[in-house]
Structures are given as structure tokens and as C-alpha cells.
Amino acid sequence: MLILASRSPRRQALLKAAGLEFRVVVPLVEDTTPSCVRGSYSALARRSAVEKALSIGPRREIVLGADTIVVCEGEALGKPRGEADARRMLRKLSGKWHGVYTGVALVQGARRLIGYERTEVAFRELSKREIDWYVETGEPLDKAGAYAIQGAGAGLIRTLRGCYTNVIGLPLPKLLGMLAEFEAEGRAER
């Protein structure tokens, strides 16, 4: 059985949709996305995913850690600190392309497999009224980049290039490939 080191209901829903058996253990590290990043965004997402997986301690089962970062014009946008911050993020994203990076880490004892996915998303031009309405729904307040593509935020998106589930918070095609590789390596070691 897989252990998900995340409290994210979106990641849980994606794993259920993929038919994977798992249980949740809340990681001991918090989501912290610095606005100024040294190094690459993919490296930051991968590092954070590993930290989450390792924070729950050594396990016999495979532990999945994941972290998603939204980047627009060189600024990493984490979860907004409140409504004003959500409005600021949405104004920044309005009419622009941005990148969504999700780091994925599989850990089992000393074994580790780490990867990431990047998706490009374009917002349509948003009016102040649309931004105010969306923030008032409450949906953006606990989402990286202040939007949920799988919810009312879908109406903010003009188009995307890449993996849709990555924008939700877990790139399922990448994860399933990594799990197959991880399990094959485990069988070969026996």
C-alpha cells in the first residue's frame, strides 16, 4: 500500500481516481514557497517533495511526497496569505502564461525516485469584478497560485500545454510511470 505524505484533498481524489490504494500520513513539514528562489523551480519542487516524504519517518511501504509551485514572471506563487494576496496573484496571472511545477518523490527505506512535471497555463484577461467574485468564493485561498483548475477557477484559464492533473497538484501519468519503475527496480533487487 502507498502512503501519501500530504493532507491535500485534491491529491487524495486523484489517487482514488487512478485506482491506487493508499493511506494518508500528514507530513511534518509545511508548504512554504519562497517568492524568490535560488536555483531552479523544478529543483525546489523536487526538494520539497522529498522533504515531505522523509518527514514522516522510515516506512516499509512506498511513501509519496509531492509539492506544487506556480511561477509567473519569475515569482513563485504559493498559497495566498489572505484575500488581498489572492487578488494580487490573480491580477499578476491575468492575461499571462505561467508555469506549474510539481515535484514527486517516492521513498521506501533507502530507495528514492524523484521527478517533476511542468505544465504551462495561460489565463485569459480578468476584470476586477471577476477577480473579486472568484476570491469571494473562497476557492483560491488554499491553492498555490490562488486558483483551482478543477473548480470555478477553470473559467479563468484560456489554454494549457502539458499535464492537466499536474495543475491540480499531482501529475498522474508521471506518477504511474514512476511507480512502475520503482516497483520494477524493487523486484530486480530481490
N, C-alpha and C positions, 0 to 999 in steps of 0.2 A: 504494500500500500504506500502511496505517495503522501508525504507531509507537505502541506502548503504553509510556508512561513510568511503569512500575510493575513491581515484582517479584512482585506478588500472583498466586498460582496461581488464586485464585478469579476475579479479573478476566480472566485468560487463558482460563479454562474458559468463562466467559460469552461472551467474544468468539468463541471457537470454536463454541459452541452457536448463536450468531447467524449463523454462516457468514461472518464477516468475516476477511479476510486481514490479518495484522499481524505485526510483529516486536517484540521487547521490547528496550528500552534502559533500563537501570536509572537512575532519576533521581539527581541528585547531592544532593538534599535529603532529609532523613529525615522520617518521620511523627512529628510532635510535636503532640499535642493538649493544650493547656493546660487545667487543670481550671477556671480562672477566665478567662472570655472577655469581652473588651471588644468591644461591637458584637454583631451577630447571628451565630448559629451557621451560618446559610446563607452569610453573607459570609466567615466563617472557612474553611468548606469550599471555597468557590469560590476564595478567595485561595490556599489550599494547592494546589488542583488546577492553577492557573495556574503557580505556582512550580515544581511538578514538571515540567510540560510545558516550561517555559522553561529548566529546569536542564540539559537535555540538549543545548542549543545550537540554533542555527537549522538548520532542515531544509527540504528541498523537499517532503517528504511531510507529511501531516497528523499532528500529534503529539497524542495523547490523554493528558491528565493527569486523575487522579481522587483524591479523598480523602473518607473516610467518618468521620463523627463521631457518636457515640452520646451523647445528652443525657438525663439523668434528674434531675428536681427541681433544675434549674439547674446541674448539674455535668456537664461534658464528660468522658466516659469514653473514654480512648484504649485502647491495648493495655496489659494489666496488666504490672506490673513483676516479677511472680512469682506464685506460688501464693497467697500471703496477699492480695495485691492483687486477684487474680481472685475469691477468696472474698468479699472486701469488696464488689466490684462486683456480684456475683450476689446478695448479700444486699440491696443497695440496689435492684436491679431487681425482686426478688421481690414478686409481687402488685401491681405498678405498671405504668402506661403510661410509655413513654419515646419520644423522637423519634430517628430515624436520618436524618442529613443527609449527602448525597453531593454534593460539588461535581464538576462535569465541565467540562473545558476542552479545546477544540480550537484548536490553534495551527499556522499554516503561514506562515512568514515573518512579515510584519507583521499578518496577518489573525488575529483571535481571535474565538471564540464561546464564551461562558461561561454555564453554567446550573447548576441544582441540583435535587435531588429530596428530598422529605421524606416519610417513612413513619412512622406511629405503630404501636408494637408494645406489646402487653400480655403480661407474664409471668404465669404462674399462681403461686400461693404455693408456695415451695420450702422443703423441710425442710433442716436442716443436713446430713443424710445424703445427700440428692440433690445438694446443692452440693458436698460432699466428693467424691462419686462422679464428678461431672462434671469437677471440677478434676483429679482423678486420671487422667482420660482424656487429659489434655494438650491437648485441643482448644481450650480458651479462651485459652491462653497467648499466642497471636499474633493475636488478634482484637480489634478495637475493641469495647468493652463486655463483653469476656470471654465471648462466645458466638458460635456459628456456627449460623444458622438452617437451613443446608443440611446439617448433620451431626447429631450426637447432640443438639445444642442445640435442635433442632426440638421436642423433648419438653418444653422449658421454656416454650414460647410458648402462650398461651391464644388470642390472635387478633391480627390486624393490620389496619390500614387504609392502603391505598396499594400501592406497588410492591414486590413480593416481591424481585426481583433487586436493588433498592436496598439491602435489608438485607444481602444477600450482599456488596455492595460496588460495584455498577455498575448504575444504572437503565437497562436495555436500551431500553425504549420511549423514554425521554428521549434517550438517546444516538443511537438510529437517526434520530429526528426532527432532532436537531442536525446529524448527518452529512448528511442530505438538504438541510437549509437551507444548510449550509456549502458543499457542492458546487454547489448552485444559484447561490449568490452568486458562487462562483469562476467559473462559466461565464458569468454576466452581466458580469463584469469584463473578460472577454477580448474 
